[in-house]
Amino acid sequence: MGQKIPLTVREVPSGKQVLDWIIPKEWNIREAYIKNSRGERIVDLRSSNLHVMSYSAPVHAHLGLKELSEHIYTLPEQPDLIPYRTSYYSENWAFCMSHAQFLSLEDDIYEVFIDSDLKLGHLTFGEAKHQGQTTDEVLLSAHICHPSLANDNCSGLALLACLAERLASRKTRYTYRFLFAPATIGAITWLAENFDSLKIKHGLVMSCVGDGGGPTYKSSRLGDAMIDRAMRHVLTYSFPHADLLDFIPYGYDERQYCSPGFNLPVGLFQRSRFGTFPEYHTSADNLDFIKPKHLASSFNAIWDAIDVLESNRRLLNTKPYGEPQLGRYDLYSPVGGDKRTAERNMAMLWILNLSDGQQTLLDIAERSKLPFKVIRDAAEVLESRGLLSECDAN
């Protein structure tokens, strides 16, 4: 990640209280396997790290099949897939394998070995920052704690890195903060560490953005925050079939940012909603499952929403008494039939009528039912002819 964007890595020690939580011990794993009595490794961490339940305690034992089965997770309804399982905050150990392989196990004595440790260490998260003209921030957040899962959430990490790389060459009104942190405890730690300096005006959590489903947008707790309106508007025109969901206090890290004490305007963007696609939290969530074209369309949707945040402003009609004679300003085409010309003409009429210094370009786009890009471009033309003046950059 640091090869694409300037990344600041921060560490917070185990045992530190962060809000109502305590940062747990650090987990490190070096090797893990299950061997049968012939010394054959039937499960091996080296072939897939999904084979070991995350945060498993160390173990070295010889167990019969019945006792071993109490420490094995499978997916009977998806017999060829390996599940992803975790055991944070409770000391346990387990292996994961396909149900088909589990059914093939013989009545035997098995050697189980997990070379791991749970010791005082650090919670690690990374941040990248793009400085804007103001200190008001847009938070873009993705979780980093799902190893070997491509959609959930390598896709989110890749999307954030590409957005940061693109924004680096753009002059922006807002300052953009990109956060890469473990789910839940990472977001909570970041909030605790920045408790007295939060300047988040808009925010998005991104996960599962590389598959062909959805897209899905879950609103912030506020419901009508600018980011909610921007995302709903963009998706309405780019993806008419998008799922637009109200806030619920369950999901990803948006629920931490939207907790009542902070109540930050942070929504969740996904393609397929978590938990609804069969590849979710299984070995099928691999690089074959995500596609460049889906990542690209996710990128474009977020980039268009950023454009709304950056370009949205209030303007004032400088000729408010009656409709200006657009032909005098070389703005009215006497030739009809061109759909784009008709749309631009209608956009100009809406902008001139509603630019009373109270309504923003997004307000006008929503009321006129025209894409924000059309409203923004028409406003720039009207402004260049002296028919609009900016009255409030915020």
Legacy VTK file of the C-alpha trace (Angstrom):
# vtk DataFile Version 3.0
C-alpha trace
ASCII
DATASET POLYDATA
POINTS 394 float
0.000 0.000 0.000
2.778 2.387 0.893
4.240 1.859 -2.577
1.255 3.606 -4.171
0.490 6.334 -1.622
2.343 8.017 1.287
1.190 5.981 4.270
1.703 6.751 7.944
1.636 3.606 10.083
0.590 3.979 13.713
0.744 1.491 16.571
-1.250 1.496 19.806
-0.160 -0.949 22.551
-2.091 -3.971 23.767
-3.890 -3.382 27.041
-4.677 0.260 26.342
-8.265 1.310 27.028
-9.938 2.757 23.929
-13.448 4.003 24.688
-15.227 0.969 26.220
-12.762 -1.528 24.722
-9.265 -2.749 25.541
-6.792 -3.431 22.769
-6.191 -7.199 22.811
-2.966 -9.112 22.646
-1.207 -9.334 19.304
-1.582 -12.611 17.432
1.213 -14.011 15.312
1.225 -17.382 13.586
4.125 -19.165 11.934
2.968 -22.675 11.100
-0.080 -24.908 11.483
-1.131 -28.328 10.245
-3.075 -31.517 10.872
-1.217 -34.783 10.171
-2.663 -38.260 10.000
-0.916 -41.284 11.513
1.042 -41.761 8.283
2.621 -38.329 8.751
0.695 -36.795 5.819
-0.365 -33.189 6.195
-4.067 -33.198 5.405
-4.459 -29.531 6.395
-1.662 -27.013 6.044
-1.551 -23.300 6.750
0.891 -22.937 3.861
-1.780 -23.904 1.328
-4.374 -21.454 2.717
-4.361 -19.322 5.852
-8.129 -19.810 5.987
-7.349 -23.305 7.277
-6.677 -21.859 10.750
-9.276 -19.923 12.709
-7.900 -16.425 13.172
-6.587 -15.715 16.677
-6.176 -19.440 17.445
-4.125 -20.161 20.535
-1.048 -22.408 20.208
-1.608 -26.141 20.453
0.320 -29.362 19.919
-1.648 -32.518 20.595
-2.627 -35.955 19.299
-6.382 -36.410 19.050
-8.842 -38.981 17.849
-11.267 -38.038 15.091
-14.175 -37.426 17.460
-12.194 -35.019 19.638
-10.598 -33.341 16.624
-13.998 -32.757 15.011
-14.907 -30.478 17.930
-12.199 -28.111 16.659
-13.072 -28.153 12.963
-15.373 -25.790 11.086
-16.900 -26.659 7.723
-19.760 -25.506 5.493
-22.061 -28.503 4.929
-24.217 -26.479 2.529
-21.100 -25.508 0.512
-19.102 -28.732 0.795
-16.195 -27.738 -1.449
-15.369 -24.426 0.262
-13.233 -23.521 3.281
-14.970 -21.169 5.738
-13.375 -18.090 7.290
-13.699 -18.073 11.082
-12.338 -15.904 13.898
-12.189 -16.127 17.675
-11.283 -12.681 18.926
-11.493 -11.959 22.663
-11.803 -15.636 23.646
-8.854 -18.015 23.742
-9.591 -21.000 21.563
-8.201 -22.884 18.594
-9.686 -24.482 15.518
-9.063 -25.509 11.935
-11.266 -24.907 8.900
-11.622 -27.243 5.927
-14.055 -28.185 3.208
-16.924 -30.368 4.351
-16.097 -32.865 1.617
-12.592 -33.279 3.028
-13.956 -33.576 6.563
-16.281 -36.407 5.518
-13.299 -38.240 4.018
-11.331 -38.299 7.281
-10.602 -41.765 8.612
-10.957 -42.913 12.185
-7.359 -42.203 13.113
-5.095 -40.423 15.572
-4.217 -36.978 14.257
-1.384 -34.664 15.190
-2.572 -31.052 15.442
-0.042 -28.254 15.601
-0.506 -24.493 15.701
2.672 -22.477 16.215
1.221 -19.144 17.267
1.466 -16.741 20.156
-0.779 -14.255 21.890
1.326 -11.646 23.605
1.480 -7.962 24.375
2.089 -6.097 21.161
0.300 -3.448 19.156
-2.784 -2.738 17.116
-1.562 -1.314 13.816
-3.398 0.957 11.399
-2.364 3.119 8.470
-3.433 6.566 7.350
-2.906 8.655 4.243
-3.889 12.303 4.047
-4.583 14.619 1.120
-4.560 18.223 2.297
-7.312 20.405 0.907
-8.015 24.123 1.052
-9.901 23.665 4.331
-9.367 21.505 7.396
-12.851 19.989 7.047
-12.306 16.293 6.322
-13.756 13.506 4.241
-13.050 10.130 5.884
-12.642 7.130 3.573
-12.210 3.910 5.540
-11.589 0.217 4.802
-10.848 -2.754 7.065
-7.642 -4.767 6.736
-8.325 -7.823 8.891
-9.725 -10.420 6.471
-6.763 -12.407 5.120
-7.117 -14.131 1.752
-10.567 -12.681 1.090
-10.516 -10.736 -2.168
-13.865 -8.960 -2.142
-14.011 -8.612 1.629
-11.801 -6.662 1.742
-8.768 -6.512 -0.546
-11.093 -4.806 -3.021
-11.804 -2.010 -0.532
-8.108 -1.509 0.151
-7.346 -1.333 -3.566
-10.160 1.139 -4.176
-8.989 3.445 -1.382
-5.418 3.354 -2.653
-6.548 4.252 -6.186
-8.732 7.086 -4.901
-5.850 8.483 -2.855
-3.554 8.243 -5.860
-6.046 10.081 -8.097
-6.796 12.775 -5.525
-3.089 13.522 -5.080
-3.122 15.478 -8.356
-6.378 17.331 -7.667
-6.809 20.599 -5.827
-9.645 20.016 -3.401
-11.816 21.996 -1.031
-11.860 19.235 1.577
-9.000 17.407 3.239
-9.231 13.655 2.622
-8.201 11.083 5.213
-7.766 7.460 4.126
-7.905 4.973 6.987
-6.774 1.339 6.776
-7.537 -0.396 10.074
-8.783 -3.681 11.558
-12.562 -3.873 11.708
-14.341 -2.715 14.866
-11.397 -2.419 17.268
-9.382 -0.514 14.656
-12.121 2.060 14.036
-12.777 2.360 17.775
-9.066 2.878 18.428
-8.839 5.535 15.714
-11.851 7.353 17.154
-10.362 7.215 20.651
-6.998 8.471 19.440
-8.647 11.392 17.599
-11.433 12.061 20.078
-10.734 15.776 20.497
-9.755 16.610 16.928
-12.424 15.090 14.695
-13.351 17.332 11.773
-15.252 14.791 9.691
-17.878 16.456 7.493
-18.487 13.487 5.174
-17.404 9.860 5.213
-17.637 6.458 3.558
-16.763 2.942 4.600
-15.959 0.699 1.629
-15.993 -3.077 1.464
-16.949 -5.794 -1.029
-16.560 -3.420 -3.980
-15.144 -5.826 -6.579
-18.035 -8.176 -7.441
-20.873 -7.630 -9.909
-23.759 -7.285 -7.469
-25.619 -4.268 -6.185
-24.331 -1.666 -5.768
-25.539 -1.107 -2.230
-25.464 2.080 -0.193
-26.418 2.207 3.473
-27.088 5.695 4.771
-25.446 7.205 7.805
-27.333 7.372 11.093
-28.314 10.932 10.148
-30.047 9.648 7.036
-29.985 12.916 5.094
-26.336 13.905 5.432
-24.658 15.366 2.366
-22.816 12.100 1.731
-26.133 10.229 1.837
-27.686 12.575 -0.688
-24.609 12.569 -2.911
-24.370 8.763 -2.993
-28.093 8.289 -3.578
-28.036 10.850 -6.384
-24.998 9.344 -8.116
-26.277 5.784 -7.864
-29.739 6.766 -9.124
-28.231 7.773 -12.459
-25.303 5.356 -12.692
-27.058 2.271 -11.293
-30.882 2.585 -11.398
-31.102 -0.893 -9.816
-28.924 0.046 -6.808
-30.068 -0.954 -3.326
-30.460 2.156 -1.161
-30.757 1.146 2.481
-31.563 2.992 5.677
-29.110 2.889 8.567
-29.089 -0.073 10.931
-26.607 -0.466 13.832
-25.060 -3.596 12.329
-22.534 -4.010 9.544
-19.029 -2.648 9.195
-17.221 0.273 10.801
-19.877 2.816 9.842
-21.663 1.720 13.007
-18.679 2.914 15.081
-18.477 6.284 13.319
-22.269 6.605 13.577
-22.469 5.666 17.268
-24.576 8.296 19.079
-21.682 10.000 20.843
-19.940 10.729 17.538
-22.877 10.604 15.095
-20.570 11.243 12.163
-22.028 11.450 8.642
-20.501 8.186 7.409
-22.260 5.750 5.070
-21.363 2.298 3.747
-20.765 1.540 0.065
-20.657 -2.028 -1.228
-21.471 -3.970 -4.368
-23.174 -7.105 -3.019
-24.232 -6.550 0.572
-22.153 -8.434 3.141
-23.500 -11.849 4.051
-25.766 -12.093 0.992
-23.471 -13.635 -1.619
-22.445 -17.301 -1.404
-18.726 -16.536 -1.645
-18.845 -14.347 1.511
-16.374 -15.480 4.198
-15.311 -18.545 2.223
-12.361 -19.627 0.096
-14.485 -18.776 -2.976
-13.945 -15.094 -2.227
-10.770 -15.174 -4.268
-9.240 -13.166 -7.106
-11.386 -15.008 -9.653
-14.513 -13.692 -7.937
-13.710 -9.990 -8.326
-13.352 -8.311 -11.719
-11.505 -5.165 -12.852
-14.656 -3.789 -14.514
-16.587 -3.969 -11.238
-13.762 -2.310 -9.317
-13.675 0.383 -11.992
-17.407 1.083 -11.776
-17.160 1.219 -7.970
-14.293 3.684 -8.320
-16.315 5.821 -10.725
-19.316 5.895 -8.396
-17.208 7.087 -5.455
-15.326 9.560 -7.656
-18.640 11.026 -8.869
-19.800 11.370 -5.252
-16.547 13.140 -4.387
-17.197 15.453 -7.321
-20.603 16.297 -5.840
-19.031 17.099 -2.462
-16.328 19.228 -4.072
-18.513 21.052 -6.609
-21.647 21.606 -4.576
-22.171 25.300 -3.787
-24.734 28.051 -3.550
-25.068 30.524 -6.379
-27.029 33.716 -6.862
-28.898 34.680 -10.019
-27.611 38.134 -11.031
-30.700 38.725 -13.227
-33.480 37.530 -10.939
-36.278 39.728 -12.286
-37.787 37.733 -15.095
-36.040 35.128 -17.159
-32.787 36.336 -18.759
-32.771 36.404 -22.560
-30.383 33.512 -23.016
-29.898 34.197 -26.719
-28.206 37.506 -25.881
-25.569 35.531 -23.988
-25.145 32.960 -26.758
-26.717 30.332 -24.502
-29.897 29.431 -26.356
-29.913 27.248 -29.456
-32.773 28.057 -31.847
-32.478 24.579 -33.381
-34.539 21.925 -31.602
-34.387 18.128 -31.585
-31.027 17.611 -29.850
-31.700 15.860 -26.573
-28.464 17.093 -25.008
-29.240 20.685 -25.953
-32.747 20.387 -24.539
-31.361 18.929 -21.299
-28.795 21.733 -21.014
-31.438 24.386 -21.684
-33.700 22.910 -19.008
-30.778 22.733 -16.586
-30.033 26.440 -17.133
-33.671 27.373 -16.525
-33.774 25.363 -13.288
-30.485 26.856 -12.086
-31.559 30.438 -12.828
-34.886 29.906 -11.119
-33.534 28.248 -7.977
-30.246 30.110 -7.530
-31.568 32.385 -4.815
-28.564 32.055 -2.526
-30.320 29.444 -0.390
-30.260 26.317 -2.534
-27.194 24.352 -3.561
-26.463 22.761 -6.904
-27.330 19.385 -5.381
-30.670 20.791 -4.219
-31.312 21.898 -7.794
-30.233 18.560 -9.260
-32.549 16.677 -6.908
-35.540 18.935 -7.589
-35.014 19.078 -11.360
-34.326 15.324 -11.549
-31.288 16.041 -13.685
-27.805 14.541 -13.132
-25.536 16.657 -10.951
-22.910 16.762 -13.715
-25.412 18.406 -16.073
-26.369 20.982 -13.421
-22.749 21.660 -12.488
-21.621 22.130 -16.104
-24.571 24.390 -16.936
-23.902 26.472 -13.826
-20.287 26.980 -14.876
-21.420 28.243 -18.280
-23.971 30.634 -16.730
-21.331 31.865 -14.294
-18.904 32.516 -17.143
-21.558 34.742 -18.789
-22.091 36.756 -15.609
-25.565 35.378 -14.928
-24.539 33.720 -11.655
-22.312 34.734 -8.792
-21.006 32.587 -5.988
-22.391 33.568 -2.621
-21.186 30.768 -0.338
-18.248 28.495 -1.074
-19.398 26.114 1.666
LINES 1 395
394 0 1 2 3 4 5 6 7 8 9 10 11 12 13 14 15 16 17 18 19 20 21 22 23 24 25 26 27 28 29 30 31 32 33 34 35 36 37 38 39 40 41 42 43 44 45 46 47 48 49 50 51 52 53 54 55 56 57 58 59 60 61 62 63 64 65 66 67 68 69 70 71 72 73 74 75 76 77 78 79 80 81 82 83 84 85 86 87 88 89 90 91 92 93 94 95 96 97 98 99 100 101 102 103 104 105 106 107 108 109 110 111 112 113 114 115 116 117 118 119 120 121 122 123 124 125 126 127 128 129 130 131 132 133 134 135 136 137 138 139 140 141 142 143 144 145 146 147 148 149 150 151 152 153 154 155 156 157 158 159 160 161 162 163 164 165 166 167 168 169 170 171 172 173 174 175 176 177 178 179 180 181 182 183 184 185 186 187 188 189 190 191 192 193 194 195 196 197 198 199 200 201 202 203 204 205 206 207 208 209 210 211 212 213 214 215 216 217 218 219 220 221 222 223 224 225 226 227 228 229 230 231 232 233 234 235 236 237 238 239 240 241 242 243 244 245 246 247 248 249 250 251 252 253 254 255 256 257 258 259 260 261 262 263 264 265 266 267 268 269 270 271 272 273 274 275 276 277 278 279 280 281 282 283 284 285 286 287 288 289 290 291 292 293 294 295 296 297 298 299 300 301 302 303 304 305 306 307 308 309 310 311 312 313 314 315 316 317 318 319 320 321 322 323 324 325 326 327 328 329 330 331 332 333 334 335 336 337 338 339 340 341 342 343 344 345 346 347 348 349 350 351 352 353 354 355 356 357 358 359 360 361 362 363 364 365 366 367 368 369 370 371 372 373 374 375 376 377 378 379 380 381 382 383 384 385 386 387 388 389 390 391 392 393
